[in-house]
Amino acid sequence: MKTGTKIALFTALFVLVGFPIIFIVISVSTGDWKYLLYSLPGSFTAGFTGLILTLKEIRKERDSAER
């Protein structure tokens, strides 16, 4: 796996998992759960899109390496 693909995979997973955790902490500390509710759709959309595109690129790299 190339370095760029590793960075893309880490970034997609961080957006998918890390951002909601950050906003959970913010919501708990402020008591206002709108921060979490408004951040979830964007985080999941960006995270899943990045994850799908990154996994496709990893498959391409594996297929070209096997040939």
HULINCOR-V365575 format. One record per residue. N is the residue number from 1. RES is the residue in one small letter. PHI is phi in degrees with one decimal (NA if undefined). PSI is psi as a letter, one per 30 degrees, with the letter a starting at -180 (NA if undefined). Layout:
n = [N & N]
res = [RES & RES]
phi = [PHI & PHI]
psi = [PSI & PSI]
//
This chain:
n = [1 & 2 & 3 & 4 & 5 & 6 & 7 & 8 & 9 & 10 & 11 & 12 & 13 & 14 & 15 & 16 & 17 & 18 & 19 & 20 & 21 & 22 & 23 & 24 & 25 & 26 & 27 & 28 & 29 & 30 & 31 & 32 & 33 & 34 & 35 & 36 & 37 & 38 & 39 & 40 & 41 & 42 & 43 & 44 & 45 & 46 & 47 & 48 & 49 & 50 & 51 & 52 & 53 & 54 & 55 & 56 & 57 & 58 & 59 & 60 & 61 & 62 & 63 & 64 & 65 & 66 & 67]
res = [m & k & t & g & t & k & i & a & l & f & t & a & l & f & v & l & v & g & f & p & i & i & f & i & v & i & s & v & s & t & g & d & w & k & y & l & l & y & s & l & p & g & s & f & t & a & g & f & t & g & l & i & l & t & l & k & e & i & r & k & e & r & d & s & a & e & r]
phi = [NA & -74.2 & -62.0 & -62.3 & -71.1 & -64.1 & -64.5 & -64.1 & -65.6 & -61.6 & -64.5 & -62.9 & -68.4 & -66.0 & -66.6 & -70.9 & -110.3 & -68.7 & -61.1 & -60.3 & -66.0 & -60.1 & -73.2 & -65.0 & -62.2 & -62.6 & -65.3 & -66.6 & -71.5 & -93.4 & 81.2 & -106.5 & -80.8 & -65.9 & -57.5 & -68.6 & -63.4 & -79.0 & -87.0 & -61.0 & -60.3 & -66.9 & -64.7 & -68.6 & -63.5 & -66.6 & -65.3 & -68.3 & -62.5 & -63.0 & -66.4 & -63.9 & -65.9 & -66.8 & -64.4 & -63.0 & -66.1 & -63.6 & -63.4 & -61.0 & -63.4 & -65.9 & -64.9 & -72.0 & -72.6 & -75.2 & -80.2]
psi = [k & l & e & e & e & e & e & e & e & e & e & e & e & e & e & e & e & e & e & e & e & e & f & e & e & e & e & e & e & f & g & j & f & e & e & e & e & f & f & e & e & e & e & e & e & e & e & e & e & e & e & e & e & e & e & e & e & e & e & e & e & e & e & f & e & f & NA]
//
